[in-house]
Amino acid sequence: MAENKPAVKQQQEAKEKGVIVYQVAGQDVKLSYQIVRDFLTKGNGQVTDQDMTQFISICKYNQLNPFLNEAYLIKFGSQPASMVVSKEAFFKRAEAHDKYEGIQSGVIVIRDKDAIELEGCFFMPTDKLVGGWAKVYRSDRKYPIVARVSLSEYDKSQSNWKEKPSTMISKVAKVQALREAFPTQLGALYTDAEQGVVDITYEDVSEKVTKEKAANANKETLSITPDANEEPKSAETPKSGDEAPGRPVQGTMEMPKGEPRKAGF
């Protein structure tokens, strides 16, 4: 019997479509269409090959590790897929830059008819929350990079925006200031809060991927067909005293009773 090699090759290529391996902080990150589709996409829509190619390319170029919650795809119905990058990924990249010297951030409120910038996310019950602000400092810039954002532009009164509006608007201000301060490193990256997508609980899937690979190991069914040029072999009955092919011969030897076993025998 001979393997149908073209069929096996096609199955392997389909399974490994879009494979890219790159390093982040000394660790190998392997992505493929199948991994992105099964583990790194949220929502009820079907992502296209174009969506996955773009996602994988951006992750590689920006040295993002999706298995550590640094990036993932969201796709709902027929809407375009959205790539979401975590706030933590922004800070990691900023802190890795030798010119980064810190960030200040907070919220903007109306108090006694005056707009006031408060540091942090706390404000008085009598204050009216209207926005967020952030300042990023670089050692090679004379002035800080400042971002001020309006709450009305981002608040959809859903999910975290409804429960923690000051935290969310402050988050938007931080990532906008970081992106303006480091356009080369963060220029094409956006968080869920900026894109207005519904917040989805995300989990670290690195262990899940490893377990599923182990569970599915050696389970792939291969299509095997006889070689048309190969003549069938007739079954041969082993002669008396012959051992089955491929099985080691196991001999036994009896020693005369009462005689000691000699060394080297």
C-alpha positions as CSV (number, residue, x, y, z in Angstrom):
1,M,0.0,0.0,0.0
2,A,1.3,3.5,-0.8
3,E,0.3,6.8,0.7
4,N,-1.5,9.3,-1.5
5,K,1.2,11.9,-1.0
6,P,-0.5,14.8,-2.9
7,A,-3.6,14.4,-0.7
8,V,-1.5,14.3,2.5
9,K,0.5,17.4,1.4
10,Q,-2.7,19.3,0.7
11,Q,-4.1,18.5,4.1
12,Q,-0.9,19.6,5.8
13,E,-0.8,22.9,3.8
14,A,-4.4,23.7,4.6
15,K,-3.8,23.1,8.3
16,E,-0.7,25.2,8.3
17,K,-2.0,28.0,6.1
18,G,-0.7,31.5,7.0
19,V,1.9,30.2,9.5
20,I,4.3,32.8,10.9
21,V,6.8,32.4,13.8
22,Y,8.4,35.4,15.4
23,Q,9.9,36.4,18.7
24,V,8.6,38.6,21.5
25,A,10.9,39.2,24.5
26,G,12.9,36.1,23.6
27,Q,9.8,33.8,23.3
28,D,8.6,32.3,20.0
29,V,5.1,33.2,19.0
30,K,3.5,31.0,16.3
31,L,0.4,32.2,14.5
32,S,-1.6,30.7,11.7
33,Y,-5.1,31.2,10.2
34,Q,-6.4,28.2,12.2
35,I,-4.9,29.5,15.5
36,V,-6.3,33.0,15.0
37,R,-9.7,31.7,14.0
38,D,-10.0,29.2,16.8
39,F,-8.4,31.0,19.7
40,L,-7.9,34.7,19.0
41,T,-11.2,35.8,17.5
42,K,-14.2,37.0,19.5
43,G,-17.8,37.5,18.3
44,N,-20.2,35.6,16.2
45,G,-18.8,36.5,12.7
46,Q,-16.6,34.6,10.4
47,V,-13.2,36.3,9.8
48,T,-11.8,36.2,6.3
49,D,-8.3,35.3,5.2
50,Q,-7.6,39.0,4.6
51,D,-8.6,39.8,8.2
52,M,-6.3,37.1,9.6
53,T,-3.4,38.1,7.3
54,Q,-3.6,41.7,8.4
55,F,-3.9,40.7,12.1
56,I,-0.9,38.4,11.9
57,S,1.2,40.9,10.0
58,I,0.5,43.7,12.5
59,C,1.2,41.4,15.4
60,K,4.6,40.5,13.9
61,Y,5.5,44.0,12.9
62,N,4.6,45.4,16.3
63,Q,6.0,42.5,18.3
64,L,2.7,41.7,20.0
65,N,2.0,38.5,21.8
66,P,-1.8,37.7,21.4
67,F,-1.5,34.8,23.8
68,L,-0.7,37.3,26.6
69,N,-3.9,39.4,25.9
70,E,-1.9,42.0,23.9
71,A,-4.1,41.7,20.8
72,Y,-7.1,39.9,19.4
73,L,-9.8,40.1,16.7
74,I,-13.5,41.0,17.1
75,K,-16.0,40.1,14.4
76,F,-19.8,40.5,14.6
77,G,-22.0,39.3,11.7
78,S,-21.2,41.0,8.4
79,Q,-19.4,44.0,10.1
80,P,-15.7,44.5,9.3
81,A,-13.4,42.8,11.7
82,S,-11.7,45.0,14.3
83,M,-8.2,44.4,15.7
84,V,-8.1,45.3,19.4
85,V,-4.9,46.0,21.3
86,S,-4.7,46.1,25.1
87,K,-3.7,49.2,27.1
88,E,-1.0,47.1,28.7
89,A,0.6,46.5,25.2
90,F,0.8,50.3,24.8
91,F,2.6,50.8,28.1
92,K,5.0,47.9,27.5
93,R,6.1,49.4,24.2
94,A,6.4,52.9,25.7
95,E,8.4,51.6,28.6
96,A,10.8,49.8,26.3
97,H,11.6,53.1,24.5
98,D,14.8,54.7,25.9
99,K,13.2,58.2,25.6
100,Y,10.1,57.5,27.7
101,E,10.0,59.4,31.0
102,G,6.5,58.7,32.3
103,I,2.9,59.7,32.0
104,Q,0.3,61.7,33.9
105,S,-3.4,61.3,33.4
106,G,-6.8,62.0,34.9
107,V,-10.3,63.2,34.2
108,I,-11.9,66.5,33.3
109,V,-15.0,67.6,35.3
110,I,-17.3,70.6,35.5
111,R,-17.3,72.0,39.0
112,D,-19.1,75.2,39.8
113,K,-19.3,75.9,36.0
114,D,-15.6,75.6,35.6
115,A,-13.7,72.8,33.7
116,I,-11.1,71.3,36.0
117,E,-8.5,68.6,35.3
118,L,-8.2,66.1,38.1
119,E,-5.4,63.6,38.4
120,G,-6.6,60.0,38.6
121,C,-10.1,58.8,38.1
122,F,-11.8,60.1,41.3
123,F,-14.2,63.0,41.3
124,M,-16.9,64.3,43.7
125,P,-20.5,63.3,43.3
126,T,-21.4,66.9,42.6
127,D,-18.9,67.1,39.7
128,K,-20.0,66.4,36.2
129,L,-17.6,64.1,34.3
130,V,-17.0,65.5,30.8
131,G,-13.6,64.0,29.6
132,G,-10.1,62.7,30.2
133,W,-6.6,63.9,29.8
134,A,-3.0,62.6,29.7
135,K,0.5,63.9,29.3
136,V,3.4,61.8,28.1
137,Y,7.0,62.9,28.7
138,R,10.0,62.1,26.5
139,S,13.6,63.1,27.3
140,D,14.1,64.4,23.7
141,R,11.1,66.7,23.7
142,K,10.9,70.2,25.3
143,Y,7.1,69.9,26.1
144,P,5.0,66.9,27.0
145,I,2.6,65.3,24.5
146,V,-0.9,66.1,25.7
147,A,-4.2,64.4,24.8
148,R,-7.6,65.6,25.9
149,V,-10.7,63.6,25.0
150,S,-14.4,64.2,25.3
151,L,-16.6,61.7,27.2
152,S,-19.5,62.3,24.8
153,E,-17.5,61.0,21.8
154,Y,-16.8,57.6,23.3
155,D,-19.5,56.9,25.9
156,K,-22.1,54.5,24.5
157,S,-23.7,53.9,28.0
158,Q,-22.9,50.1,27.7
159,S,-20.8,47.6,29.5
160,N,-17.8,49.2,31.3
161,W,-18.7,52.7,30.0
162,K,-21.8,52.5,32.1
163,E,-20.2,51.1,35.2
164,K,-16.8,52.9,35.1
165,P,-16.9,55.9,32.9
166,S,-14.0,57.8,34.5
167,T,-11.7,54.8,34.2
168,M,-12.7,54.3,30.5
169,I,-12.3,57.9,29.4
170,S,-9.0,58.1,31.2
171,K,-7.8,55.0,29.4
172,V,-8.7,56.6,26.0
173,A,-6.7,59.7,26.9
174,K,-3.7,57.6,27.9
175,V,-3.5,55.5,24.8
176,Q,-4.0,58.5,22.5
177,A,-1.2,60.4,24.2
178,L,1.1,57.4,24.0
179,R,0.3,56.9,20.3
180,E,1.1,60.5,19.6
181,A,4.3,60.3,21.6
182,F,5.5,57.1,19.9
183,P,3.9,57.1,16.4
184,T,6.5,54.6,15.0
185,Q,5.8,52.0,17.7
186,L,2.1,52.6,18.2
187,G,0.8,54.4,15.2
188,A,-1.5,51.7,13.8
189,L,-2.8,50.3,17.2
190,Y,-6.2,51.0,18.8
191,T,-7.9,49.8,21.9
192,D,-11.5,48.5,22.2
193,A,-12.5,51.7,24.0
194,E,-11.4,53.9,21.1
195,Q,-13.2,51.7,18.5
196,G,-16.5,51.6,20.3
197,V,-16.6,47.8,20.2
198,V,-18.5,45.9,22.9
199,D,-16.3,44.8,25.7
200,I,-15.6,41.0,25.7
201,T,-14.0,39.2,28.5
202,Y,-10.7,37.9,27.1
203,E,-8.6,35.0,28.5
204,D,-5.0,33.9,28.3
205,V,-5.3,31.2,25.7
206,S,-1.7,30.0,25.5
207,E,-2.4,27.0,27.8
208,K,-5.6,26.2,26.0
209,V,-3.8,26.1,22.6
210,T,-1.1,23.8,24.1
211,K,-3.7,21.4,25.6
212,E,-5.7,21.2,22.4
213,K,-2.7,20.5,20.3
214,A,-1.8,17.7,22.6
215,A,-5.3,16.3,22.6
216,N,-5.5,16.3,18.8
217,A,-2.0,14.9,18.2
218,N,-1.9,11.9,15.8
219,K,-5.6,12.1,15.3
220,E,-5.4,13.4,11.7
221,T,-6.9,10.8,9.2
222,L,-4.7,10.2,6.2
223,S,-6.2,9.1,2.8
224,I,-4.2,6.0,1.7
225,T,-4.8,4.3,-1.7
226,P,-3.0,1.4,-3.3
227,D,-0.3,2.2,-5.9
228,A,-1.6,1.3,-9.3
229,N,1.8,0.0,-10.3
230,E,2.3,-2.1,-7.3
231,E,1.4,-5.8,-7.5
232,P,-0.4,-7.2,-4.5
233,K,1.6,-9.5,-2.4
234,S,0.3,-12.9,-1.5
235,A,0.2,-13.8,2.2
236,E,2.9,-16.3,3.1
237,T,2.5,-18.8,5.8
238,P,5.6,-19.0,8.0
239,K,7.3,-22.3,8.0
240,S,7.5,-24.4,11.1
241,G,10.2,-23.0,13.4
242,D,10.3,-19.6,11.6
243,E,9.5,-16.4,13.6
244,A,7.1,-13.7,12.4
245,P,9.0,-11.0,10.5
246,G,10.0,-8.0,12.6
247,R,9.6,-9.9,15.9
248,P,12.8,-10.6,17.9
249,V,13.8,-14.2,18.4
250,Q,13.5,-15.1,22.1
251,G,15.4,-18.3,22.8
252,T,15.6,-20.2,26.1
253,M,18.2,-22.5,27.4
254,E,17.9,-25.0,30.3
255,M,20.8,-25.6,32.5
256,P,21.4,-29.1,34.0
257,K,20.1,-29.2,37.5
258,G,22.7,-28.9,40.2
259,E,25.4,-27.4,38.0
260,P,26.4,-23.8,38.7
261,R,26.1,-21.3,35.8
262,K,29.5,-20.5,34.3
263,A,30.6,-16.9,33.8
264,G,30.2,-15.7,30.2
265,F,27.6,-18.5,29.4
